[in-house]
Amino acid sequence: NLAKALECFEAYNRLEKELHEAYPQNVEFKNILAVSYQCLGVTHSSLGNLAKALEFFEEYNRLAKELYGAYPQNVSFK
């Protein structure tokens, strides 16, 4: 059920944004926020909303690059 998945991922993303904004020094919150953007991108892509999916994939990519740039020794950020 893609509509329900989208609803859940949107809620997940809102919570992760709040956590990251409240604790920007917490790397795990930033990583999970990036993952939430990836989930939204996949879901929108599956729904055929390609322009919206691209927005979320671009945001995921931006955060992933920031994480890898700041922590290149962390193999999970590669």
C-alpha positions in Angstrom: 0.0 0.0 0.0 2.1 2.9 -1.3 -0.3 5.6 0.0 0.1 4.3 3.5 3.8 3.9 3.1 4.1 7.5 1.9 2.1 8.7 5.0 4.4 6.8 7.3 7.6 8.0 5.6 6.3 11.6 5.8 5.8 11.3 9.5 9.2 9.6 9.9 10.8 12.5 8.0 9.1 15.1 10.1 10.3 13.5 13.3 13.8 13.2 12.0 13.9 16.8 10.9 12.8 17.9 14.4 15.5 15.7 16.0 18.2 16.9 13.6 17.3 20.6 14.1 17.2 20.2 17.9 20.5 18.2 18.0 22.5 19.1 14.8 25.7 17.8 16.4 24.2 14.3 16.5 25.5 12.5 13.4 23.1 9.6 13.7 20.1 12.0 13.5 21.5 13.5 10.3 22.1 10.1 8.8 18.6 8.9 9.6 17.2 12.1 8.1 19.1 11.3 4.9 17.6 7.8 4.9 14.1 9.2 5.4 14.6 11.3 2.2 15.7 8.2 0.4 12.6 6.3 1.5 10.4 9.2 0.3 12.2 9.3 -3.0 11.7 5.6 -3.6 8.0 5.8 -2.6 7.3 8.8 -4.8 9.1 7.1 -7.7 7.0 4.0 -7.2 3.9 6.2 -7.3 5.1 7.8 -10.5 5.7 11.2 -9.0 9.2 11.5 -10.6 9.7 15.2 -10.1 8.9 14.9 -6.4 11.1 11.7 -6.1 14.0 13.6 -7.6 13.7 16.4 -5.0 14.0 13.8 -2.2 16.8 12.0 -3.9 18.7 15.2 -4.3 18.2 16.0 -0.6 19.4 12.5 0.3 22.5 13.0 -1.9 23.3 16.3 -0.3 23.2 15.0 3.2 25.1 11.8 2.3 27.9 13.9 0.7 28.0 16.1 3.9 28.2 13.0 6.1 31.0 11.4 4.0 32.9 14.7 3.8 32.8 15.1 7.6 33.4 11.4 8.4 35.3 9.8 5.5 36.6 7.0 7.9 33.0 5.9 8.4 32.4 3.2 5.8 28.7 3.3 6.2 28.7 6.8 4.8 30.4 5.8 1.5 
